[in-house]
Amino acid sequence: MGTLLSNNPAVAGARAYFEQLQARITEAVEALEGPEGQGGARFRSDAWQRPADSPLQGDGTTRILEGGRVFERAGCGFSHVSGPRLPPSATEHRPGLAGAPFEAMGVSLVFHPQNPHVPTVHMNVRMIAAAQPGEEPVCWFGGGMDLTPFYAHEEDARHFHRACRDALVPFGDDLYPRFKTWCDEYFYLKHRDEQRGVGGIFFDDFSELGFDRSLAMTRSVGDGFLGAYVPIVQRRVDQPYGEREREFQLYRRGRYVEFNLVWDRGTHFGLQSGGRTESILLSMPPLAAWSYQREWPAGSPEAELTTRFLQRRDWL
Amino acid sequence: MGTLLSNNPAVAGARAYFEQLQARITEAVEALEGPEGQGGARFRSDAWQRPADSPLQGDGTTRILEGGRVFERAGCGFSHVSGPRLPPSATEHRPGLAGAPFEAMGVSLVFHPQNPHVPTVHMNVRMIAAAQPGEEPVCWFGGGMDLTPFYAHEEDARHFHRACRDALVPFGDDLYPRFKTWCDEYFYLKHRDEQRGVGGIFFDDFSELGFDRSLAMTRSVGDGFLGAYVPIVQRRVDQPYGEREREFQLYRRGRYVEFNLVWDRGTHFGLQSGGRTESILLSMPPLAAWSYQREWPAGSPEAELTTRFLQRRDWL
């Protein structure tokens, strides 16, 4: 495994970074959960290796916490795989590398909270390398983070976007606006004409700062995640809610499922090409509802979520 | 609307048939629900017309019943649409018609019962016509029905398959075996290596009996639906169940969502091409659950559902 890049010490460093990021984030989530004796849940850790006859080779660790006090389902995966043929969907900007041997590693997470006032969150950081036979490998980076609230708390969206900007600003003033727009465009449910959430940042095919600085930027996004999300959880986790808010949360989670299974390129490609299903689907909510043309009273927080809050706008 | 076929009396007859089939099926479901005063639910009827600026033109009626005594969500839609360009996915066997103006009509239903001993069911019958400019329209038919149980009741699967065979046998002895195999192949979750259910029949691009007999066969499938499904509902609806069965039902419904959003060509194409979202997604369950590598005790009915029951086999 890792034949393309394994002799490169900078790359070994990247793997160590991703593994340590996963450890750091899952520890912080367990701290939010609180002591086990008081209902705080713990992550299960599932180390896996791709079977020898699989098209993808490699290993990873899927960590998942279910039925917690704060999180109903929180999945955080590390994986490091290689394959004989880079799928065309993996790089828009390098058509010459489609079909080349590749290697990919990264961390991906989705957290589904219990309390409908705490937003769902997604974060991903990844590095991809590919090389045509006899040529030097080309490396690029991708990832981002985005927030999917059920109720409109403006200060949460502003805090999250400020943290995204702060993670990127050391690497160039133009990055946050570019990646923010990219995120709005990516996390969009065309069949509903709805944004998935209030966005954040999204980037792909990124190598314009050179290997070292592009990796450093990607690490800065990973490192920025806890500061972007944890204060929001702490602010909302004890906010009271009832059946109505719970019902709305389950209904909105249906949209999350629709986005991930219909539009998300990574999920869709992974499932169709023989990726590890249970690791790919750690993004699924624990429970989701559908209801025909469900409507909430005009002017209610539920009705205004999509019409007023989940709109592309400047959050800074 | 219906410019390709509207002058053809046989086609006007097909529309009348589909509308009357929808009425007949929804009435039978309401009879199963029982009197309104005793918790029996009724269908809402939502007649719609595609907006003038939509790529698809046409009309339809979506009927949906939610929160019933017998059915937690039961959707049954009629639609009759036309469009300027037939999608390539709509006919495998007539590549020369891809991109041609087309017209499609039919009835589609998915019923999600309350009681986990009552299986989920899907049925669809449709007629498609397409014509290159200046040429005669070509017509073909598609559809089928399939059963998705949560618990292994062999006599239900056998009854359903016998009813499928009985609907087809007047049109040729080879049809049931062909359409049964086609169904097993179509309703297969590749990313889980699982069948969606115990199958039934599936056919597409069908015109080999000529227009009149092909339509008659399609009608026979539609007419056979109530006899295939209602006796199963009646046999199971009062069978006791508890939290465990309910939990398993919600978990297995997650598979239904995965199939429909990831693999079902009609759903996927409809959502991506601007079809009517709420009508397409009447197939979604009212509530569905996901849980990481969820396992049930070896030998339990839940563990044996996929390993023993949802296997391709001869049900006659």
Chai-1 contact restraints between the chains, C-beta under 6 A:
chainA,res_idxA,chainB,res_idxB,connection_type,confidence,min_distance_angstrom,max_distance_angstrom,comment,restraint_id
A,I64,B,Y292,contact,1.0,0.0,6.0,A-B,restraint_1
A,H191,B,L271,contact,1.0,0.0,6.0,A-B,restraint_2
A,H191,B,T277,contact,1.0,0.0,6.0,A-B,restraint_3
A,L261,B,L261,contact,1.0,0.0,6.0,A-B,restraint_4
A,L261,B,V262,contact,1.0,0.0,6.0,A-B,restraint_5
A,V262,B,L261,contact,1.0,0.0,6.0,A-B,restraint_6
A,V262,B,L271,contact,1.0,0.0,6.0,A-B,restraint_7
A,L271,B,H191,contact,1.0,0.0,6.0,A-B,restraint_8
A,L271,B,V262,contact,1.0,0.0,6.0,A-B,restraint_9
A,T277,B,H191,contact,1.0,0.0,6.0,A-B,restraint_10
A,E278,B,Y292,contact,1.0,0.0,6.0,A-B,restraint_11
A,E278,B,Q293,contact,1.0,0.0,6.0,A-B,restraint_12
A,M284,B,W290,contact,1.0,0.0,6.0,A-B,restraint_13
A,L287,B,A289,contact,1.0,0.0,6.0,A-B,restraint_14
A,A288,B,A288,contact,1.0,0.0,6.0,A-B,restraint_15
A,A289,B,L287,contact,1.0,0.0,6.0,A-B,restraint_16
A,W290,B,M284,contact,1.0,0.0,6.0,A-B,restraint_17
A,Y292,B,I64,contact,1.0,0.0,6.0,A-B,restraint_18
A,Y292,B,E278,contact,1.0,0.0,6.0,A-B,restraint_19
A,Q293,B,E278,contact,1.0,0.0,6.0,A-B,restraint_20
